[in-house]
Amino acid sequence: MTITFITGANKGLGRETARRLVELGHTVLIGARDRARGEEAAAALGARYVPIDVTDDASVSAAAANVREHEGRIDVLINNAGVHGPVGGDPQDLTGADALAVFQVNVIGVIRTTSAFLPLLRRSDDPVVVNVSSGMGSLALTHDPDRPESRVLAPLYTASKAALTMLTTQYAKGLEGLRVNAADPGYTATDLNGHSGFQTVTEGTDAIVALATEGRGAGTGRLVSREGELAWS
């Protein structure tokens, strides 16, 4: 039985990923900061709720201890929790506090969670980490006028996803025995963008689910969309 832990799994991409993986036979652990929403999602999907706030060391450590006590290991860690931060406006109005709030979740939260859960991943025969990144962090896509990524001004979100993509490559190089990849969901209708995306939430989870269910020996250090592997740019 594959045991999968998903952060930010009470709604949006995280919840849909959880639903699909439960259907595929995974034991899914719903990681969420909001207890009421996390418990509701877990009950509805046939999963187990684990409280976690990826911005808080003590909360992340407690979540890892919870899983160690109940399941003893995880096979797949999906770092899905994310925030958008300021959109539009004048970039000169951005503050350090704005940047810290976005990077605390989108980058530092991934580091904090991955480090805490590595001992549990090391107990798996085939450990996998999936970081939910974005084409919004791609230099090529955000400069292509034919792509929706080029028409959004979100300095902190885009910078954080570029950082997360690079972090993925470094983990892939440095964490021997683990597959570490990044997923680009594409422009999906979620709370993060006011449901303006043209993809359904199911379409947006295609790459995440594919990376979470690949067989042993699949590649590492990749950025994958629902259309296939993307070049690092």
The 8 nearest C-alpha neighbors of each residue, nearest first, counted from 0:
[[1, 25, 2, 26, 24, 74, 3, 73],
 [0, 2, 25, 74, 26, 3, 24, 75],
 [3, 1, 26, 73, 74, 25, 27, 0],
 [4, 2, 75, 27, 73, 76, 74, 28],
 [3, 5, 28, 76, 27, 77, 75, 29],
 [6, 4, 77, 30, 29, 8, 76, 78],
 [7, 5, 30, 80, 79, 8, 78, 31],
 [8, 6, 80, 31, 79, 13, 30, 9],
 [7, 9, 13, 14, 6, 29, 10, 30],
 [8, 10, 37, 14, 40, 36, 7, 31],
 [11, 9, 14, 8, 13, 12, 7, 15],
 [12, 10, 13, 14, 189, 15, 200, 190],
 [13, 11, 15, 14, 16, 200, 204, 10],
 [12, 14, 8, 16, 11, 15, 7, 10],
 [13, 15, 8, 10, 17, 9, 16, 11],
 [14, 16, 18, 12, 17, 13, 19, 11],
 [17, 15, 13, 19, 14, 18, 204, 12],
 [16, 18, 14, 20, 15, 19, 21, 13],
 [19, 17, 15, 21, 16, 20, 44, 14],
 [18, 20, 22, 16, 21, 17, 15, 23],
 [19, 21, 23, 17, 22, 25, 18, 16],
 [22, 20, 25, 24, 18, 23, 19, 17],
 [21, 23, 19, 20, 24, 18, 25, 17],
 [24, 22, 20, 21, 25, 19, 18, 212],
 [25, 23, 21, 22, 20, 26, 0, 1],
 [26, 24, 21, 1, 20, 27, 2, 23],
 [25, 27, 2, 1, 3, 21, 24, 28],
 [28, 26, 3, 46, 25, 2, 4, 21],
 [27, 29, 4, 47, 48, 46, 3, 30],
 [30, 28, 48, 8, 5, 47, 49, 41],
 [29, 31, 6, 49, 5, 8, 51, 50],
 [32, 30, 7, 51, 37, 50, 33, 8],
 [31, 33, 52, 51, 50, 34, 30, 37],
 [34, 32, 36, 31, 35, 37, 50, 9],
 [33, 35, 37, 36, 38, 32, 50, 31],
 [36, 34, 38, 37, 33, 39, 40, 32],
 [37, 35, 39, 38, 34, 33, 9, 40],
 [38, 36, 9, 34, 40, 39, 31, 35],
 [37, 39, 41, 35, 40, 36, 48, 34],
 [40, 38, 36, 42, 37, 41, 43, 35],
 [41, 39, 43, 37, 9, 42, 38, 44],
 [40, 42, 46, 38, 47, 44, 43, 39],
 [43, 41, 39, 45, 40, 44, 38, 46],
 [42, 44, 40, 41, 45, 39, 46, 38],
 [45, 43, 41, 46, 42, 18, 40, 21],
 [44, 46, 42, 41, 43, 47, 21, 27],
 [45, 47, 41, 27, 44, 28, 42, 29],
 [48, 46, 28, 41, 29, 27, 49, 45],
 [47, 49, 29, 41, 38, 28, 37, 30],
 [48, 50, 30, 29, 62, 51, 28, 47],
 [51, 49, 31, 32, 30, 62, 34, 48],
 [52, 50, 32, 31, 58, 59, 30, 62],
 [51, 53, 32, 54, 55, 58, 59, 31],
 [52, 54, 108, 55, 59, 51, 104, 112],
 [55, 53, 52, 108, 103, 104, 56, 107],
 [56, 54, 58, 53, 57, 52, 59, 108],
 [57, 55, 59, 58, 60, 54, 111, 53],
 [56, 58, 60, 59, 55, 61, 62, 52],
 [57, 59, 61, 55, 51, 60, 56, 52],
 [58, 60, 62, 56, 61, 57, 51, 53],
 [61, 59, 57, 63, 62, 58, 56, 115],
 [60, 62, 64, 58, 59, 63, 65, 57],
 [63, 61, 65, 59, 64, 60, 51, 58],
 [62, 64, 60, 66, 65, 61, 116, 67],
 [65, 63, 67, 61, 62, 66, 68, 60],
 [66, 64, 62, 68, 63, 67, 61, 69],
 [67, 65, 69, 63, 68, 70, 64, 71],
 [66, 68, 71, 64, 65, 69, 70, 72],
 [67, 69, 65, 66, 71, 64, 70, 63],
 [70, 68, 66, 67, 71, 65, 64, 72],
 [71, 69, 66, 72, 67, 68, 73, 2],
 [72, 70, 67, 68, 69, 66, 119, 73],
 [73, 71, 119, 70, 122, 67, 120, 123],
 [72, 74, 2, 120, 119, 75, 3, 123],
 [73, 75, 126, 2, 123, 120, 1, 3],
 [76, 74, 3, 127, 128, 73, 126, 4],
 [77, 75, 128, 4, 3, 5, 129, 78],
 [76, 78, 129, 5, 79, 128, 130, 4],
 [79, 77, 130, 6, 131, 80, 109, 129],
 [78, 80, 131, 6, 77, 7, 13, 81],
 [81, 79, 7, 6, 78, 104, 105, 82],
 [80, 82, 105, 104, 79, 83, 7, 101],
 [81, 83, 84, 101, 104, 105, 191, 80],
 [84, 82, 156, 191, 85, 101, 81, 86],
 [83, 85, 101, 82, 156, 86, 155, 97],
 [86, 84, 153, 83, 87, 155, 97, 154],
 [87, 85, 153, 152, 84, 88, 154, 83],
 [88, 86, 152, 153, 85, 89, 151, 90],
 [87, 89, 90, 86, 92, 85, 152, 91],
 [88, 90, 91, 92, 87, 93, 152, 86],
 [91, 89, 92, 93, 88, 154, 87, 153],
 [92, 90, 89, 93, 94, 88, 154, 87],
 [93, 91, 90, 89, 94, 88, 97, 85],
 [94, 92, 91, 90, 97, 95, 98, 89],
 [95, 93, 97, 96, 92, 98, 91, 99],
 [94, 96, 98, 97, 99, 93, 100, 92],
 [95, 97, 99, 94, 98, 100, 93, 101],
 [98, 96, 94, 100, 95, 99, 93, 101],
 [99, 97, 95, 101, 96, 100, 102, 155],
 [98, 100, 96, 102, 101, 97, 103, 95],
 [99, 101, 97, 103, 98, 102, 96, 104],
 [102, 100, 98, 103, 99, 104, 84, 82],
 [101, 103, 105, 106, 99, 104, 100, 159],
 [104, 102, 107, 100, 101, 108, 99, 54],
 [105, 103, 108, 102, 101, 81, 106, 54],
 [104, 106, 102, 81, 108, 103, 101, 159],
 [107, 105, 102, 109, 108, 163, 104, 103],
 [106, 108, 103, 110, 109, 104, 102, 111],
 [109, 107, 104, 53, 111, 106, 110, 54],
 [108, 110, 112, 106, 107, 111, 113, 78],
 [111, 109, 107, 113, 108, 112, 114, 106],
 [110, 112, 108, 114, 109, 113, 107, 115],
 [113, 111, 115, 109, 114, 110, 108, 116],
 [112, 114, 116, 110, 115, 111, 117, 109],
 [115, 113, 117, 111, 112, 116, 110, 118],
 [114, 116, 112, 113, 117, 60, 63, 111],
 [117, 115, 113, 119, 118, 114, 63, 112],
 [116, 118, 120, 114, 119, 115, 113, 121],
 [119, 117, 121, 120, 116, 122, 115, 72],
 [120, 118, 72, 116, 117, 121, 122, 73],
 [121, 119, 117, 73, 122, 123, 126, 118],
 [120, 122, 118, 119, 123, 117, 126, 124],
 [121, 123, 120, 119, 72, 124, 118, 73],
 [124, 122, 74, 125, 126, 120, 121, 73],
 [123, 125, 126, 122, 74, 121, 120, 215],
 [124, 126, 123, 74, 215, 127, 177, 176],
 [127, 125, 74, 177, 123, 120, 75, 124],
 [126, 128, 75, 178, 177, 179, 74, 76],
 [127, 129, 179, 76, 75, 77, 178, 180],
 [130, 128, 77, 180, 181, 179, 78, 76],
 [131, 129, 181, 78, 132, 77, 182, 180],
 [132, 130, 182, 79, 181, 78, 129, 183],
 [131, 133, 160, 183, 182, 181, 130, 164],
 [134, 132, 183, 135, 136, 160, 184, 131],
 [133, 135, 136, 137, 183, 140, 185, 148],
 [136, 134, 133, 157, 148, 137, 141, 160],
 [135, 137, 161, 157, 160, 134, 133, 158],
 [138, 136, 134, 140, 139, 135, 232, 141],
 [139, 137, 141, 232, 140, 142, 136, 135],
 [138, 140, 142, 137, 141, 232, 143, 134],
 [141, 139, 143, 137, 142, 138, 148, 146],
 [140, 142, 149, 148, 138, 139, 143, 137],
 [143, 141, 139, 140, 149, 138, 144, 148],
 [142, 144, 140, 145, 146, 141, 149, 139],
 [145, 143, 146, 149, 142, 150, 147, 141],
 [144, 146, 143, 147, 149, 140, 148, 142],
 [145, 147, 148, 144, 143, 149, 140, 141],
 [146, 148, 149, 150, 145, 151, 144, 186],
 [147, 149, 141, 146, 135, 150, 151, 140],
 [150, 148, 141, 147, 142, 146, 144, 151],
 [151, 149, 147, 148, 152, 144, 146, 141],
 [152, 150, 149, 148, 153, 147, 87, 86],
 [151, 153, 87, 86, 154, 150, 88, 149],
 [152, 154, 86, 156, 155, 87, 157, 151],
 [155, 153, 157, 156, 158, 152, 90, 86],
 [154, 156, 158, 157, 153, 159, 98, 84],
 [155, 157, 159, 83, 158, 153, 154, 160],
 [158, 156, 136, 135, 160, 154, 159, 155],
 [157, 159, 155, 161, 156, 160, 154, 136],
 [158, 160, 162, 156, 161, 157, 102, 155],
 [161, 159, 136, 163, 157, 162, 132, 158],
 [162, 160, 136, 158, 164, 159, 163, 157],
 [161, 163, 159, 165, 160, 164, 166, 158],
 [164, 162, 160, 166, 165, 161, 106, 159],
 [163, 165, 167, 161, 166, 162, 160, 132],
 [166, 164, 168, 162, 167, 163, 161, 169],
 [165, 167, 163, 169, 164, 168, 162, 170],
 [168, 166, 164, 170, 165, 169, 171, 163],
 [169, 167, 220, 171, 165, 166, 170, 172],
 [168, 170, 166, 172, 171, 167, 173, 165],
 [171, 169, 173, 167, 172, 174, 168, 166],
 [170, 172, 220, 168, 179, 169, 173, 174],
 [173, 171, 169, 170, 174, 168, 175, 220],
 [172, 174, 170, 171, 175, 169, 168, 177],
 [175, 173, 170, 171, 177, 172, 176, 178],
 [174, 176, 177, 173, 172, 171, 178, 170],
 [175, 177, 174, 178, 126, 125, 121, 127],
 [178, 176, 126, 175, 127, 174, 179, 125],
 [177, 179, 219, 127, 128, 180, 171, 126],
 [178, 180, 128, 171, 219, 220, 129, 127],
 [179, 181, 221, 220, 129, 219, 167, 222],
 [182, 180, 130, 222, 129, 131, 132, 221],
 [181, 183, 131, 223, 132, 207, 222, 206],
 [182, 184, 133, 224, 132, 185, 134, 223],
 [185, 183, 203, 204, 224, 182, 206, 133],
 [186, 184, 183, 187, 203, 134, 133, 224],
 [187, 185, 196, 198, 197, 184, 188, 203],
 [186, 188, 196, 198, 203, 185, 199, 197],
 [187, 189, 194, 196, 195, 199, 198, 197],
 [190, 188, 194, 191, 11, 192, 187, 193],
 [189, 191, 193, 192, 194, 11, 188, 10],
 [190, 192, 189, 193, 83, 82, 194, 188],
 [193, 191, 194, 190, 195, 189, 188, 196],
 [192, 194, 190, 195, 191, 189, 188, 196],
 [195, 193, 188, 189, 192, 196, 190, 191],
 [196, 194, 188, 193, 192, 197, 189, 187],
 [197, 195, 188, 187, 186, 198, 194, 192],
 [196, 198, 187, 186, 188, 195, 199, 194],
 [199, 197, 187, 196, 202, 188, 186, 203],
 [200, 198, 202, 201, 187, 188, 203, 197],
 [199, 201, 203, 202, 187, 12, 188, 204],
 [202, 200, 204, 199, 203, 15, 205, 12],
 [203, 201, 199, 205, 204, 200, 198, 225],
 [202, 204, 184, 200, 201, 187, 205, 185],
 [203, 205, 207, 201, 202, 206, 16, 208],
 [206, 204, 208, 202, 225, 207, 203, 209],
 [207, 205, 225, 209, 224, 208, 204, 182],
 [208, 206, 204, 210, 209, 205, 182, 211],
 [207, 209, 211, 205, 210, 206, 204, 212],
 [208, 210, 206, 212, 207, 211, 205, 213],
 [209, 211, 207, 208, 213, 212, 206, 129],
 [212, 210, 208, 209, 213, 207, 75, 129],
 [213, 211, 209, 210, 208, 214, 20, 207],
 [214, 212, 210, 211, 209, 217, 215, 216],
 [213, 215, 217, 216, 212, 125, 211, 210],
 [214, 216, 217, 125, 213, 218, 178, 126],
 [215, 217, 214, 218, 213, 178, 219, 125],
 [218, 216, 215, 214, 213, 219, 178, 210],
 [219, 217, 216, 178, 220, 221, 180, 179],
 [218, 220, 178, 179, 221, 180, 171, 217],
 [219, 221, 168, 171, 180, 179, 167, 218],
 [222, 220, 180, 219, 181, 223, 228, 218],
 [221, 223, 181, 229, 182, 228, 180, 183],
 [222, 224, 228, 182, 227, 229, 183, 206],
 [225, 223, 183, 206, 227, 226, 182, 184],
 [224, 226, 206, 205, 227, 223, 184, 202],
 [227, 225, 224, 228, 223, 206, 229, 205],
 [228, 226, 224, 223, 225, 229, 206, 222],
 [227, 229, 223, 222, 224, 230, 221, 226],
 [230, 228, 222, 223, 231, 227, 224, 221],
 [229, 231, 232, 228, 222, 221, 223, 139],
 [230, 232, 229, 222, 137, 221, 164, 165],
 [231, 137, 138, 139, 230, 140, 229, 136]]
